[in-house]
Each structure stands twice: as C-alpha cells, then as structure tokens.
Amino acid sequence: MNYLLIPKELRPIAEKVEANQRISDADGLTLYRSNDLNALGIIANVVRERKNGNYASYIHNRYINYSNICVLSCQFCAFAAKKRDAHAFEYASDEIIRAVAEALPLGITEVHMVGGLHPTLKKDWYLDLLRGLRALDPDLHIKAFTAIEVRHLARRIFHMPPGSFPLLSSRKPRCSRT
Ligand code: SF4
C-alpha cells in the first residue's frame, strides 16, 4: 500500500487492514466520516484484492427511469420535474416491459428501475409492471425503487401508517440520486 497517499488519521487503520487485522467500530466510523476517496479506495482495494485477486465483476442490466416526476424538490437534484415541466416524462408500464424484453436477448440478468416520488401513478400501474417483468423471465433480478420511493408508495398507495417500516422510519430515507 502506498502510505504517502493515506492521511495521518487513516494510517493506523490502513496498517491494520494491510496486516489482515479486524478493524474496530471506531475505525469504521472514522472511515465513514472521511472524505478522502483516494485513501479509502486504496485501503478498500487491499481487501478486494485479497478476496478476489485481480478480478472485477459486473452486472449486465437494463437501467430504466420510469418517470422523473417527483413531489419533492431536493436542492441538489437535476433529475426531478413537476408534471407541468416540459422535460417531465413517464412511461407506460407496457413500454418498460417491451424495453426489457428487447434487452433480454442481449444477455441482461437484471432490470434496475428507479424514478421520482410520483404523485398520481396508480397501484395497478406498479403491479402490472412488476407482474409483466416477472412474466418475461422468472430468473430476472428486479432491482426497483429506492428506499424513499418505497416509503412514498407505502404511504400514498398502500396507506400504510408511518411505523410500518421501522428500518425506513428510524431515519430519513434518501433518494439514490443523493
Ligand atoms: S426525492 Fe429524489 S428524485 Fe425527488 S427531488 Fe429528491 S433527489 Fe430528486
């Protein structure tokens, strides 16, 4: 490991990682709070190479934003739109299913699908979409909806009380675009 690129406060942790020692909870917090992505990457790569050698893996997927319409207006977000905006879009569920069907022969194993917090899409839109995707291929990995979308759907469509999702309610869920 090139210690010249590791700041002083991370060096003891880097040394532990290089010596294959377990890091403490406090070390984990120190890493979590660090903004030095180069140093974090160097340290993480020691573990990655130890586990996987010089191999890297990836998933061949079809990424779909089903809509950018969102009830929120997070300051940093360049994705979301209001329905009245010229760049607002939403796809019909059969358009999305068709796009995934076209990608399957190319070898995808996953569809990754996220959108804004849509104000009006109906329950059946989501259920038709998910059933249609599952019918395409029972082995397709459907990776869909961020934590904040799940919370939004739970409240708006399924009318679930706020305490129904302890993991999502214990702290504010964040959009994956953050
Ligand atoms: S919830 Fe997500 S999509 Fe909506 S405004 Fe915030 S970051 Fe953008």
Residues whose N, C-alpha, C, O or C-beta is under 5 A from the ligand:
A	BS01	SF4	C70 L72 S73 C74 C77 A80 G115 G116 L117 C175 R177
